Amino acid sequence: MARSITQRCDRIGKVGAMKFVKTQKHIPTTAPRFLSTTVFCLASLMALITMSRADAASFGVRVIDEQGQPLAGAAVCIGTAANPGQFGAFMTAADGSARIDNAPAVPLRITVSKEAFQGVHFEEPIRNWNLMTDVTLLRDGEGPVCDISGHADAQAADSERLKISYLNAFKSRAGYTIESDIQGAPTHYRVSHRKDFAGAKWQPYQKAVTYRGAAKDALYFQVKRFSGNTGSWLEARSAVADIAIGVN
C-alpha cells in the first residue's frame, strides 16, 4: 500500500498541497545559519518519498471557494497535457472531494471548473504516495473548463443527485444488517466503524447488506456511482452518513 503524505508546506496561487513556499529570506552564500522554508519543505518531502513504497497511489482534490467552503458538483478532469480528460472525469461530492484510487504512474494534468467560478488547471508529477490537493475556485472570470460531455452518463453521475434518502442498521445474527434507499442509482457501497473508512473495500451495492466488522457507537456508510473502464472512468460519491447503533 502506498503511504499517504499529509505534510502541507503552503499554497501557491489557487492550488495547495505539497507546494513549496516562496520565501523572501536571504540565504548567505557562505556559512548559512538557517535553512529557508523552501529547503526545509524539500528535505522533509524527500525523506517521506524515500520511505514510500512504489505501489499504486491515490490522487484527489478537494474543491473549495474563497471562504474555504466545499464546492459540490465541480467538474474534475484527470489526464495528460495532450489529453486532459484521458483518465476520467468526476463530479465532486458534497464535501467538495473527488478522487481516483489507482492513479496512473504518469505526469498528470488536472482541470477543475464549475459554473459561475473561474476554472484552473495544474500539473502533478509522477509520484508513488497518496495525495489530496486543495483547489480554490474564485467566483466569476474565465479559465480552463473540464468538459465532461465526452464521458458516458456524466450528468446522471452528478454527486448532488447521489443522495441517501433512507438508512437504518439493526443487530442481526451475522453482525449488523444495513438497509438503505439511495437516489441516483449507486453501483457500490462501503461501510466501516471508522469515519476514514480505513481498510473498508467498495462492494457492489444492494439495498440490504451485512456488516460483520467491529462496531461501537456508530457505523459510517457511503455509496458511489462508477462507470467506465480501465482507461477512462467517471465516479461520483455521496456524502458520508453515520448510523447510530444501539440496541435495536
C-alpha positions, 0 to 999 in steps of 0.5 A, spaced: 500 500 500 502 506 498 503 511 504 499 517 504 503 524 505 499 529 509 505 534 510 502 541 507 508 546 506 503 552 503 499 554 497 501 557 491 496 561 487 489 557 487 492 550 488 495 547 495 498 541 497 505 539 497 507 546 494 513 549 496 513 556 499 516 562 496 520 565 501 523 572 501 529 570 506 536 571 504 540 565 504 548 567 505 552 564 500 557 562 505 556 559 512 548 559 512 545 559 519 538 557 517 535 553 512 529 557 508 522 554 508 523 552 501 529 547 503 526 545 509 519 543 505 524 539 500 528 535 505 522 533 509 518 531 502 524 527 500 525 523 506 517 521 506 518 519 498 524 515 500 520 511 505 514 510 500 513 504 497 512 504 489 505 501 489 499 504 486 497 511 489 491 515 490 490 522 487 484 527 489 482 534 490 478 537 494 474 543 491 473 549 495 471 557 494 474 563 497 471 562 504 474 555 504 467 552 503 466 545 499 464 546 492 459 540 490 458 538 483 465 541 480 467 538 474 474 534 475 478 532 469 484 527 470 489 526 464 495 528 460 497 535 457 495 532 450 489 529 453 486 532 459 480 528 460 484 521 458 483 518 465 476 520 467 472 525 469 468 526 476 463 530 479 465 532 486 461 530 492 458 534 497 464 535 501 467 538 495 472 531 494 473 527 488 478 522 487 481 516 483 484 510 487 489 507 482 492 513 479 496 512 473 504 512 474 504 518 469 505 526 469 498 528 470 494 534 468 488 536 472 482 541 470 477 543 475 471 548 473 464 549 475 459 554 473 459 561 475 467 560 478 473 561 474 476 554 472 484 552 473 488 547 471 495 544 474 500 539 473 502 533 478 508 529 477 509 522 477 509 520 484 508 513 488 504 516 495 497 518 496 495 525 495 489 530 496 490 537 493 486 543 495 483 547 489 480 554 490 475 556 485 474 564 485 467 566 483 466 569 476 472 570 470 474 565 465 479 559 465 480 552 463 473 548 463 473 540 464 468 538 459 465 532 461 460 531 455 465 526 452 464 521 458 458 516 458 452 518 463 456 524 466 450 528 468 446 522 471 453 521 475 452 528 478 454 527 486 448 532 488 443 527 485 447 521 489 443 522 495 441 517 501 434 518 502 433 512 507 438 508 512 437 504 518 442 498 521 439 493 526 443 487 530 442 481 526 445 474 527 451 475 522 453 482 525 449 488 523 444 488 517 444 495 513 438 497 509 438 503 505 434 507 499 439 511 495 437 516 489 441 516 483 442 509 482 449 507 486 453 501 483 457 500 490 457 501 497 462 501 503 461 501 510 466 501 516 466 503 524 471 508 522 469 515 519 476 514 514 473 508 512 480 505 513 481 498 510 473 498 508 473 495 500 467 498 495 462 492 494 457 492 489 451 495 492 444 492 494 439 495 498 440 490 504 447 488 506 451 485 512 456 488 516 460 483 520 466 488 522 467 491 529 462 496 531 461 501 537 457 507 537 456 508 530 457 505 523 459 510 517 456 508 510 457 511 503 455 509 496 458 511 489 456 511 482 462 508 477 462 507 470 467 506 465 473 502 464 480 501 465 482 507 461 477 512 462 472 512 468 467 517 471 465 516 479 461 520 483 460 519 491 455 521 496 456 524 502 458 520 508 452 518 513 453 515 520 448 510 523 447 510 530 447 503 533 444 501 539 440 496 541 435 495 536 
